[in-house]
Amino acid sequence: KGKAHAAEYKVLVGMLRDLRIEAGITQEGLADSLGKLQSYVSKIERGERLIDPVELRRICEVLNEDTAELVKKWISRLPK
């Protein structure tokens, strides 16, 4: 279960990183918008820090992404 979980999480954080980059927002800019340090975003993107649903929603708001749509896209990219 651990490796599957890690692989699924890697897909999610990769999507969040890609959204951040496409939005032209730096890690520091995202962190500032969330009231966090840049290291918070870096750790999320490296998979060193797990995020909960509330944090996911806040990140999506800053990146102007609908959370439900992101989750649907994420699920569709997971192995069946």
N, C-alpha and C positions, 0 to 999 in steps of 0.2 A: 504493500500500500504506500509506503513512504516514497519510493521512486516514482510511482505513478502520480502521486500528489505533487511531487516536485516538478515533474514534467508538465503537468497541467498548469501549475502556477507560473512556470517559466513562459508558457504561451501568453498568459494573462499580462504579466509584467512587460513582456516584449511588446504587446499591443499598446499598453499604456505609454511605454517609452516612444514608440513610433508616433502615437498621437501627439505627445508632447513636442517631438521634433517637428512634425508636420505643422503644428500650431506656431512654430517659431519661438517656443518658450524654453528657456534654459532650466536646468535643474534648480538653480538658485531662484529663478523667477517663479517656478512652480512652488518651491518651498516657501518663498515669501508670501505668496497668495494663500498658502495653507497655514501660515503662522508657525512654520517649522524651519529647521536648519537645512542647508543643502545636503548634509549627510543623510538626513531622513529620506530624501528622494533617491539618493545614490544607493542606499541600502535596500530600498524597495526594488529598484531596477536591477540590482545584482542578486536579488532573491535572498538577501540576508535578513530581511525584515518582512514578515507577513503583514498584510493589511486586512482589516475587517470590513464588513459591508458599508459601514458608515464612512470610513476613510475612502473606500472606493467611490462612493457617491460624491464626496467632497472633491476628490481628484477629477472625476468626470465633469463636475460643474465648472471647475477652473479651465479644463480643456475643452469646454463647450461640447461635450459628448453626452448623449442620453445613456444613462447607466444601464437601463434595460436592454437597449440596442447593443451596447458593448458586450453585455453578458451573452446575448443571443449569438453575436459574432464569435465570441470566445468559444462557446459550446460547439458551434459548427466547425471550429478548427481542431477540436480534440479528436483523437483516434476513437473510432467506434468500438 
